[in-house]
């Protein structure tokens, strides 16, 4: 298909969606990958984030100009030297309309500010992770403190980075927040968690109705489509509204509450319970607890560390507060049997932590449950 090009010249054949469908020449010196490994990926996956906008503009131009050669200059993501890419929208020798991209290296180093490069690269990687489904969810059990029975799971996002391995949320959530990606990320987590719960429920006894706890970023609560996304996700999965618990942070209490209050009120009307996560570490006040119309209160794990007299008094007060307001209290970070017994004596109904299980990949959840009940 690319036989009319020089055999050593690095060449890509790309369809109109930007996906590489054939290659020629040696790409190993440029990208560290053989040409066959590039097929199925977008050509811009290998362009440095700093040059991505300019190169995409060149791409848009060549799509509108068949038969005209257009060139652009960029650096590669993996190297700091410059590359000239020449685009030609043509009919190939097999009669296929495609864009042919030839690559020529330029003997010129391109200096990059390391910090800026890392941020831009991280942002680029996040966008790529969404499109290539690199995010995964792990699930930590929520258990009945008195009986040890599993009543639900909290969905926790992880990033299966192709180079860095499995990353926790602390590695990428701050950048996602800074770059405005929390709404699409949150939408994906919600849909995936509900879909996964529906799959489990289909194999569990009819009498067992698990809940899925899903974390919600403050910006999601101001998204006009958020409630409709929640309702659509529940309906698509065939789940009851009470099987979803949306966990918000105390950060939503900062600033104006009108939009947040409206969203929480609509969720309550839909029958979807809401929990306040990491209670006691931020900005809560008793009045606002009432205003927010929440149904769950999660005690931050920091209060269980050491279990000193002051911490014990604070946790006891939180459990009593939750009971007085008609809220279901969940204690996070339970790691020892002594902590569980102490919470049981206080009357704390639910807990999660390493004592019961670490966050589990989806494939390990049913085996985990099978140790406690019969899975058909």
Wavefront OBJ file of the C-alpha trace (Angstrom):
o trace
v 0.000 0.000 0.000
v 2.961 2.307 0.659
v 5.306 0.768 -1.870
v 5.913 4.025 -3.756
v 7.882 5.455 -0.821
v 11.541 4.843 -0.069
v 11.865 1.643 2.026
v 13.866 3.329 4.803
v 11.733 6.440 5.025
v 9.487 6.465 8.120
v 5.957 6.614 6.722
v 2.495 6.291 8.229
v -0.761 5.615 6.429
v -3.588 7.156 8.471
v -7.346 7.018 8.008
v -9.629 10.045 8.305
v -10.032 9.475 12.056
v -6.271 9.820 12.562
v -5.744 6.106 13.272
v -2.592 4.495 11.864
v -3.533 1.635 9.510
v -0.150 0.852 7.939
v 3.523 1.777 8.310
v 6.748 1.736 6.342
v 10.375 2.268 7.284
v 12.059 2.154 10.658
v 10.236 3.889 13.517
v 12.312 2.245 16.224
v 14.992 5.013 16.367
v 12.305 7.689 16.644
v 9.749 6.196 19.022
v 11.418 3.136 20.451
v 8.667 1.061 18.863
v 8.451 -0.942 15.662
v 6.069 0.214 12.977
v 3.705 -2.712 13.507
v 3.199 -1.604 17.111
v 1.864 1.760 15.981
v -1.111 0.420 14.043
v -4.417 1.064 15.743
v -3.164 4.160 17.590
v -3.688 7.814 16.677
v -0.671 9.436 15.069
v -0.883 12.376 17.514
v -0.361 10.016 20.468
v 3.375 10.482 19.877
v 3.481 14.276 19.512
v 4.731 16.315 22.457
v 1.832 18.074 24.269
v 3.468 21.446 23.723
v 3.143 21.042 19.953
v -0.117 19.118 19.869
v -2.485 22.010 19.100
v -0.345 23.231 16.202
v -0.028 19.745 14.729
v -3.747 19.097 15.000
v -4.320 22.340 13.088
v -2.061 21.004 10.325
v -4.060 17.771 10.364
v -7.350 19.635 9.969
v -5.848 21.594 7.075
v -4.682 18.538 5.156
v -8.051 16.824 5.513
v -9.572 19.727 3.586
v -6.873 19.815 0.873
v -6.468 16.515 -1.043
v -3.320 16.359 -3.123
v -1.582 19.222 -1.323
v 1.477 18.595 0.833
v 1.426 20.299 4.234
v 4.293 20.206 6.729
v 4.500 20.792 10.447
v 7.276 20.677 13.010
v 7.055 19.126 16.438
v 8.992 17.328 19.126
v 8.264 13.779 20.146
v 6.927 12.967 23.576
v 9.878 10.699 24.308
v 12.729 12.817 22.941
v 13.811 16.443 22.858
v 14.711 16.670 19.182
v 12.638 18.187 16.425
v 10.769 16.271 13.752
v 9.227 17.410 10.483
v 6.003 15.662 9.528
v 4.755 16.038 5.969
v 1.094 15.252 5.310
v -0.428 14.284 1.962
v -4.112 13.465 1.560
v -4.161 11.188 -1.471
v -5.488 8.065 -3.085
v -2.987 5.305 -2.383
v -1.878 2.838 -5.000
v -4.663 0.505 -3.805
v -7.310 3.151 -4.316
v -7.723 3.939 -0.610
v -8.258 7.559 0.388
v -5.914 8.188 3.315
v -3.368 10.612 4.689
v 0.262 9.677 4.215
v 2.618 11.105 6.845
v 6.356 11.085 6.277
v 8.767 11.862 9.091
v 12.153 13.571 8.816
v 14.366 14.227 11.821
v 15.930 17.673 12.246
v 19.334 18.008 13.843
v 18.128 20.456 16.467
v 17.493 19.938 20.159
v 14.356 21.510 21.595
v 14.682 22.750 25.183
v 11.642 22.159 27.377
v 10.941 23.500 30.804
v 10.855 20.272 32.826
v 7.996 21.292 35.119
v 5.847 22.602 32.267
v 6.613 19.508 30.226
v 5.544 17.222 33.076
v 2.261 19.069 33.590
v 1.469 19.179 29.887
v 2.470 15.560 29.509
v 0.302 14.578 32.448
v -2.653 16.440 30.996
v -2.112 14.762 27.647
v -1.861 11.365 29.331
v -5.119 11.951 31.218
v -7.001 12.720 28.018
v -5.449 9.683 26.387
v -6.343 7.509 29.386
v -10.008 8.434 29.015
v -10.117 7.594 25.325
v -8.098 4.383 25.661
v -9.924 3.130 28.775
v -6.853 3.043 31.009
v -8.838 3.845 34.155
v -10.073 0.988 36.327
v -12.134 0.770 39.501
v -11.270 -1.123 42.650
v -13.925 -1.810 45.244
v -13.579 -1.689 49.034
v -16.282 -3.463 51.060
v -18.570 -1.546 53.392
v -19.565 -3.881 56.237
v -22.000 -4.128 59.106
v -19.908 -3.502 62.234
v -21.914 -5.887 64.407
v -22.231 -8.860 62.031
v -19.352 -8.373 59.589
v -21.756 -8.799 56.669
v -20.890 -6.922 53.483
v -23.606 -4.392 52.653
v -21.917 -2.538 49.816
v -18.719 -1.344 48.173
v -16.990 1.962 47.605
v -15.745 2.466 44.035
v -12.172 3.777 44.029
v -10.556 4.957 40.801
v -7.124 3.769 39.692
v -5.110 4.556 36.573
v -3.441 1.643 34.824
v -0.686 3.790 33.334
v 1.125 2.032 30.448
v 4.573 3.092 31.723
v 4.154 3.814 35.446
v 1.844 0.958 36.409
v -1.182 1.204 38.693
v -1.564 4.739 40.090
v -3.726 5.829 43.010
v -5.990 8.894 42.824
v -3.428 11.121 44.538
v -1.263 10.776 41.425
v -3.798 12.216 38.989
v -6.910 13.705 40.639
v -5.236 17.066 41.480
v -4.227 17.527 37.841
v -7.671 16.456 36.642
v -9.254 19.020 38.969
v -6.904 21.768 37.792
v -7.560 20.992 34.137
v -11.343 20.637 34.309
v -11.564 16.894 33.712
v -13.481 15.895 36.824
v -16.899 15.956 35.155
v -16.038 13.437 32.389
v -13.975 11.353 34.828
v -16.799 11.341 37.349
v -19.333 10.424 34.681
v -17.219 7.437 33.670
v -16.822 6.270 37.289
v -20.561 6.488 37.916
v -21.522 4.501 34.827
v -18.831 1.886 35.315
v -19.616 1.360 39.003
v -23.339 0.960 38.376
v -22.735 -1.390 35.464
v -20.429 -3.499 37.625
v -22.889 -3.654 40.514
v -25.618 -4.826 38.131
v -23.347 -7.655 36.937
v -22.721 -8.768 40.515
v -26.375 -8.550 41.472
v -27.290 -10.892 38.628
v -25.221 -13.621 40.346
v -26.213 -12.922 43.940
v -29.251 -14.121 45.917
v -32.394 -12.059 45.397
v -32.513 -11.108 49.066
v -29.115 -9.412 48.940
v -29.189 -5.852 47.646
v -25.751 -4.280 47.752
v -25.073 -0.564 47.649
v -22.425 1.170 45.569
v -20.736 4.211 47.111
v -19.398 6.606 44.468
v -17.335 9.727 45.191
v -18.545 12.947 43.597
v -16.378 16.006 43.007
v -17.817 19.428 43.960
v -17.783 20.561 40.329
v -20.042 17.653 39.384
v -22.748 18.968 41.700
v -22.905 22.163 39.645
v -23.079 20.280 36.334
v -26.638 20.728 34.970
v -26.586 17.197 33.529
v -25.438 15.469 36.710
v -28.815 14.363 38.088
v -30.001 13.161 34.690
v -26.738 11.204 34.318
v -27.383 9.556 37.691
v -30.957 8.624 36.802
v -29.941 7.335 33.364
v -27.127 5.252 34.881
v -29.474 3.627 37.389
v -32.096 2.894 34.764
v -29.556 1.470 32.326
v -28.160 -0.848 35.014
v -31.603 -1.841 36.276
v -30.800 -0.787 39.852
v -32.909 0.876 42.536
v -32.007 4.464 43.532
v -31.301 3.296 47.101
v -28.503 1.066 45.810
v -26.378 4.114 44.961
v -24.777 6.312 47.615
v -23.141 9.477 46.310
v -20.343 10.700 48.579
v -19.505 14.397 48.631
v -16.709 16.161 50.497
v -16.910 19.005 52.961
v -15.420 21.232 50.254
v -18.929 21.712 48.848
v -19.692 23.780 51.944
v -17.295 26.521 50.857
v -18.882 29.459 49.068
v -22.403 29.591 47.672
v -24.612 26.600 48.273
v -27.540 27.339 45.952
v -26.518 25.121 43.034
v -25.301 22.335 45.323
v -28.457 22.510 47.432
v -30.635 22.307 44.318
v -28.737 19.258 43.056
v -28.922 17.459 46.400
v -32.631 18.221 46.660
v -33.243 16.729 43.214
v -31.255 13.641 44.152
v -33.364 13.230 47.289
v -36.522 13.491 45.163
v -35.109 10.717 42.976
v -34.501 8.561 46.056
v -30.694 8.595 45.764
v -28.985 8.889 49.179
v -26.009 11.209 49.683
v -23.178 10.887 52.197
v -20.726 13.441 53.579
v -17.228 11.983 53.245
v -14.246 12.597 55.570
v -16.474 14.255 58.161
v -14.612 16.294 60.754
v -11.649 17.319 58.616
v -13.056 20.350 56.801
v -15.754 22.962 56.914
v -18.878 21.316 58.328
v -21.307 23.040 60.654
v -24.394 21.509 62.227
v -26.687 23.900 60.410
v -25.248 23.051 57.046
v -25.442 19.333 57.752
v -29.182 19.818 57.967
v -29.295 22.085 54.897
v -27.413 19.612 52.721
v -30.078 16.913 53.099
v -27.591 14.083 53.490
v -28.318 10.546 54.677
v -24.815 9.190 55.409
v -21.950 10.501 57.524
v -18.453 9.070 57.003
v -15.968 9.519 59.839
v -12.493 10.242 58.535
v -9.859 7.564 59.152
v -7.591 10.039 60.928
v -9.796 9.878 64.031
v -9.236 6.136 64.392
v -5.440 6.316 64.332
v -4.011 5.757 67.809
v -7.469 5.826 69.431
v -6.361 8.336 72.073
v -8.863 9.725 74.585
v -9.580 12.866 72.543
v -10.052 10.895 69.340
v -12.350 8.454 71.103
v -14.434 11.322 72.482
v -14.691 12.922 69.028
v -15.732 9.674 67.321
v -18.296 8.990 70.047
v -19.712 12.484 69.529
v -19.888 11.958 65.761
v -21.713 8.641 66.138
v -24.200 10.236 68.552
v -24.628 13.213 66.236
v -25.382 10.933 63.306
v -27.922 8.967 65.313
v -29.605 12.174 66.525
v -29.930 13.488 62.958
v -31.125 10.163 61.586
v -27.944 9.637 59.557
v -26.203 6.339 58.881
v -22.612 6.590 60.145
v -19.716 4.861 58.377
v -16.273 4.718 60.005
v -13.328 4.627 57.596
v -9.868 3.180 58.172
v -10.740 0.295 60.506
v -7.631 -1.866 60.687
v -7.866 -3.819 63.975
v -10.416 -5.961 65.764
v -10.108 -3.695 68.783
v -11.254 -0.732 66.686
v -14.225 -2.724 65.397
v -15.301 -3.758 68.912
v -14.956 -0.183 70.112
v -17.123 1.097 67.220
v -19.661 -1.622 67.928
v -19.935 -0.510 71.553
v -20.469 3.078 70.379
v -23.298 1.945 68.124
v -21.572 2.793 64.829
v -23.476 0.740 62.241
v -21.084 0.565 59.267
v -17.348 0.569 58.629
v -14.704 -0.078 56.021
v -10.973 -0.640 56.207
v -8.152 -3.136 55.868
v -9.531 -5.256 58.715
v -12.275 -6.356 56.352
v -10.520 -6.072 52.978
v -8.290 -3.854 50.905
v -9.779 -2.381 47.716
v -10.407 -5.283 45.356
v -10.249 -5.508 41.562
v -13.674 -6.248 40.130
v -12.720 -9.854 39.359
v -12.050 -10.560 43.042
v -15.332 -9.263 44.448
v -17.517 -12.313 43.801
v -14.914 -14.710 45.249
v -14.721 -12.406 48.266
v -18.496 -12.529 48.684
v -18.577 -16.274 48.084
v -16.682 -16.755 51.336
v -19.636 -15.195 53.152
v -22.707 -16.333 51.232
v -23.771 -18.673 48.442
v -23.339 -17.298 44.925
v -25.520 -19.055 42.418
l 1 2 3 4 5 6 7 8 9 10 11 12 13 14 15 16 17 18 19 20 21 22 23 24 25 26 27 28 29 30 31 32 33 34 35 36 37 38 39 40 41 42 43 44 45 46 47 48 49 50 51 52 53 54 55 56 57 58 59 60 61 62 63 64 65 66 67 68 69 70 71 72 73 74 75 76 77 78 79 80 81 82 83 84 85 86 87 88 89 90 91 92 93 94 95 96 97 98 99 100 101 102 103 104 105 106 107 108 109 110 111 112 113 114 115 116 117 118 119 120 121 122 123 124 125 126 127 128 129 130 131 132 133 134 135 136 137 138 139 140 141 142 143 144 145 146 147 148 149 150 151 152 153 154 155 156 157 158 159 160 161 162 163 164 165 166 167 168 169 170 171 172 173 174 175 176 177 178 179 180 181 182 183 184 185 186 187 188 189 190 191 192 193 194 195 196 197 198 199 200 201 202 203 204 205 206 207 208 209 210 211 212 213 214 215 216 217 218 219 220 221 222 223 224 225 226 227 228 229 230 231 232 233 234 235 236 237 238 239 240 241 242 243 244 245 246 247 248 249 250 251 252 253 254 255 256 257 258 259 260 261 262 263 264 265 266 267 268 269 270 271 272 273 274 275 276 277 278 279 280 281 282 283 284 285 286 287 288 289 290 291 292 293 294 295 296 297 298 299 300 301 302 303 304 305 306 307 308 309 310 311 312 313 314 315 316 317 318 319 320 321 322 323 324 325 326 327 328 329 330 331 332 333 334 335 336 337 338 339 340 341 342 343 344 345 346 347 348 349 350 351 352 353 354 355 356 357 358 359 360 361 362 363 364 365 366 367 368 369 370 371 372 373 374 375 376
